[in-house]
Amino acid sequence: MNATLLQQNVLLDRSPEHVRVVFESPCPVLSSAVFNGGWTTADAVLNLKVPKRPPSPDAPLDPPEKTLAGYCIRNGWQGVTVGMMTAASMNSLRIAHERIHAFATAVLVTSGLSNPLRAGDPAPRQTLDTAAAAAGTINTIIVTSAAMTPAAMVEAVMIAAEAKAAALQSSGVRSRVSGAIATGTGTDAVALACGKGIPQLRYCGKHTLFGETLARLVIQATTTSIAWESPKGRSAF
């Protein structure tokens, strides 16, 4: 594993194919990930690069759960992995981190902007629940050493979504459907991993120092990641 220390007891393993955050011991994770998503206790969070299109029309892509599970097995990774995927380059990874009193928090973002949309745009699939291909996607991983209540974790994910939308607004990214300012892409995912123990943070809103700092970190990581997506940005890296 080609890993570096992200924060105490948390390793960052990255390659051209993936970004993986590995915990020394299993952590609570709340996510919208397609693999082991929802509320769980996990050993790692994986962001996997996959092809934007099938190799041929006669060879459709495997279901995302199968792709992610197979990748973990081939690499010999044990334990529970929360997995998301994207067609975006892993070179778009940007990391923002800060210590808030005794708590270390890091935000990792990869981005692709081939599929920007605004919340409320007409859906391309008029069904209630249909999986979408991993096209241009903004994937966000948040790791904090702070222990949080489940309600605070939900609030943190909400703050992260608002901050991502703010970054897109400031960057002038527009929906490919409506032309209005985009609030994300059609396939974004987010995962929040927090610490364990007591005391636990009960709140993570805009009136809290933790919520303020988290929002700033998400805005910073998202803004610098999507800047890489522009031709000017790519030429700078």
C-alpha positions in Angstrom: 0.0 0.0 0.0 1.4 3.4 -1.0 0.1 5.3 2.0 0.8 8.5 3.8 -0.4 9.7 7.2 -3.5 11.9 6.7 -4.0 12.4 10.4 -3.3 10.4 13.5 -4.6 6.8 13.1 -5.7 7.6 9.5 -3.8 6.7 6.4 -4.2 8.0 2.8 -3.6 5.5 0.1 -3.7 6.9 -3.4 -2.9 5.7 -6.9 -4.1 6.6 -10.5 -7.0 4.3 -9.9 -8.2 5.2 -6.4 -8.1 7.3 -3.4 -8.6 5.3 -0.2 -8.8 6.5 3.4 -7.8 3.7 5.9 -8.6 3.8 9.6 -6.4 2.2 12.3 -9.6 0.8 13.8 -13.2 0.8 12.5 -15.0 4.2 12.5 -18.6 5.3 12.3 -19.3 6.3 8.7 -22.4 8.0 7.2 -22.5 8.1 3.4 -24.4 8.1 0.2 -21.9 5.6 -1.3 -23.2 2.9 -3.6 -21.2 0.2 -1.7 -21.9 -0.2 2.0 -23.6 3.2 2.0 -25.9 4.6 4.7 -24.9 4.2 8.3 -22.2 1.7 9.1 -18.9 1.1 10.9 -16.1 0.8 8.3 -12.4 0.1 8.1 -11.9 2.3 5.0 -13.5 4.6 2.5 -12.7 4.1 -1.2 -13.1 6.4 -4.2 -12.5 4.4 -7.3 -11.9 5.6 -10.8 -13.9 3.7 -13.4 -14.4 4.1 -17.2 -16.9 6.7 -18.3 -18.3 4.4 -20.9 -18.4 0.6 -21.4 -15.5 -0.7 -23.6 -18.2 -1.6 -26.2 -22.0 -1.5 -26.5 -22.0 -5.3 -26.2 -20.0 -5.2 -22.9 -22.0 -3.2 -20.4 -20.4 -2.1 -17.1 -20.9 -4.3 -14.1 -23.1 -3.0 -11.3 -21.2 -0.6 -9.1 -21.4 -2.9 -6.0 -19.8 -5.7 -8.0 -17.1 -3.5 -9.4 -16.1 -2.1 -6.0 -16.3 -5.4 -4.2 -14.1 -7.0 -6.9 -11.5 -4.2 -6.6 -11.3 -4.7 -2.9 -10.9 -8.5 -3.3 -8.2 -8.1 -6.0 -6.2 -5.8 -3.7 -6.5 -8.1 -0.7 -8.3 -5.5 1.5 -9.9 -6.9 4.5 -12.8 -5.5 6.6 -15.7 -3.2 5.6 -15.1 -0.7 2.8 -17.4 2.1 2.0 -17.1 2.6 -1.7 -17.9 5.3 -4.3 -16.8 5.6 -7.9 -16.2 8.3 -10.5 -14.9 8.7 -14.0 -13.0 11.8 -12.9 -9.2 11.7 -12.8 -7.6 11.0 -9.4 -5.3 13.9 -10.3 -8.2 16.2 -9.4 -7.8 15.2 -5.7 -7.5 18.2 -3.4 -7.2 18.0 0.4 -8.0 20.7 2.9 -7.4 20.1 6.6 -7.5 22.0 9.9 -7.3 21.3 13.6 -10.3 22.7 15.6 -9.1 22.7 19.2 -8.4 19.0 19.8 -10.1 17.7 16.7 -8.4 17.2 13.4 -10.6 17.4 10.3 -9.7 16.7 6.6 -11.8 17.0 3.5 -10.8 15.2 0.3 -12.5 16.0 -3.0 -12.2 14.6 -6.5 -14.2 16.2 -9.3 -15.4 15.9 -12.8 -17.6 18.5 -14.4 -19.0 16.8 -17.5 -22.4 16.4 -15.8 -23.1 19.6 -13.8 -26.8 20.0 -12.7 -28.9 22.2 -10.4 -31.1 20.6 -7.8 -34.6 20.5 -9.3 -33.5 20.2 -12.9 -35.6 17.7 -15.0 -34.2 14.2 -14.4 -33.0 12.4 -17.5 -34.7 9.2 -16.1 -38.3 9.6 -15.2 -38.3 6.8 -12.6 -38.3 7.0 -8.8 -35.0 5.1 -8.3 -32.6 4.4 -11.1 -28.8 4.1 -10.8 -26.8 6.5 -12.9 -23.5 5.9 -14.6 -20.4 7.3 -12.8 -19.9 10.3 -15.2 -18.5 13.6 -14.2 -18.8 13.4 -10.4 -17.8 15.4 -7.3 -17.0 12.9 -4.6 -16.3 14.2 -1.0 -14.7 12.3 1.9 -14.7 14.0 5.3 -12.7 12.6 8.1 -12.7 14.0 11.6 -11.3 12.8 14.9 -14.3 14.3 16.7 -16.9 11.9 18.0 -20.4 12.9 16.8 -23.9 12.0 17.5 -25.9 10.6 14.5 -27.9 13.8 14.3 -24.7 15.9 14.2 -23.3 13.7 11.4 -26.4 14.3 9.3 -26.1 18.0 9.9 -22.4 17.8 8.9 -23.4 16.2 5.6 -26.0 18.9 5.1 -23.4 21.6 5.7 -21.0 19.9 3.3 -23.7 19.8 0.6 -24.3 23.6 1.0 -20.6 24.3 1.0 -20.2 22.3 -2.3 -23.0 24.3 -3.8 -21.4 27.5 -2.7 -18.1 26.5 -4.3 -19.8 25.8 -7.6 -21.7 29.1 -7.4 -18.5 31.1 -6.7 -16.8 29.2 -9.6 -19.6 30.0 -12.0 -20.3 26.4 -12.9 -23.7 26.1 -14.7 -26.1 23.2 -15.3 -25.9 21.5 -18.6 -29.7 21.1 -18.5 -31.1 24.5 -17.3 -28.1 26.8 -17.7 -28.6 28.0 -14.1 -25.9 27.9 -11.5 -25.1 24.2 -10.7 -25.4 22.8 -7.2 -23.5 19.6 -8.0 -23.4 16.9 -10.6 -25.9 14.1 -11.3 -23.8 11.4 -9.5 -22.1 13.1 -6.5 -21.4 11.1 -3.4 -20.3 12.0 0.1 -18.9 10.1 3.1 -18.3 11.3 6.6 -16.2 9.3 9.0 -15.9 10.5 12.6 -14.2 9.5 15.8 -15.5 7.3 18.6 -16.0 7.9 22.3 -17.4 10.5 24.6 -18.0 13.5 24.6 -19.7 13.7 21.3 -20.5 16.8 19.3 -24.2 17.3 19.2 -24.4 20.1 16.7 -22.6 21.0 13.4 -24.6 24.0 12.1 -23.6 27.4 10.8 -23.6 28.8 14.4 -20.9 26.3 15.5 -17.2 26.6 15.1 -17.0 23.0 13.8 -19.7 23.7 11.2 -18.0 26.9 10.1 -14.7 25.2 9.7 -16.1 22.2 7.9 -17.8 24.4 5.4 -14.6 26.4 4.8 -12.7 23.2 4.2 -15.3 21.8 1.8 -15.3 25.1 -0.1 -11.5 25.1 -0.3 -11.1 21.5 -1.4 -14.0 21.7 -3.9 -13.0 25.0 -5.4 -9.4 23.9 -6.0 -10.4 20.5 -7.3 -12.9 21.9 -9.9 -10.3 24.5 -10.9 -8.1 21.6 -12.1 -11.0 20.6 -14.4 -10.6 23.7 -16.5 -8.1 23.7 -19.4 -6.2 26.5 -17.7 -6.2 24.6 -14.4 -4.9 21.4 -15.9 -2.0 23.1 -17.6 -0.9 24.4 -14.1 -0.4 20.9 -12.6 
